[in-house]
């Protein structure tokens, strides 16, 4: 079930929400399967802002990191940020921005793009 934020903030989530959230039934799909279904073999920039599901998406795409040039990912806690860093340890951080404590965006770059 997707929780629709009652204040139209765009912060809809299957994880976060409050009692005022409207619930909408949705179909979830594995991110790695979408790569295959769409016959995608390369992504220039992947931006993940899924209101709490970032880790699950990154885990599903773990075998495809070499096929992605840049990944921009939002985090919602320091714990999540550290887990994202661990998942993307094969990539290089090239930027980050904390919006408020424990909420921000980290940008990663594929190592193959760095000239020796």
Secondary structure, 3 states (H helix, E strand, C coil): CEEECCCCCCCCECCCCCCCCEEECCCCCCHHHHHHHCCCCCEEEEEECCCCCHHHHHHHCHHHHHHEEEEEEEECCHHHHHHHHHHCCCEEEEEEEEEECCEEEEEEEEHHHCCC
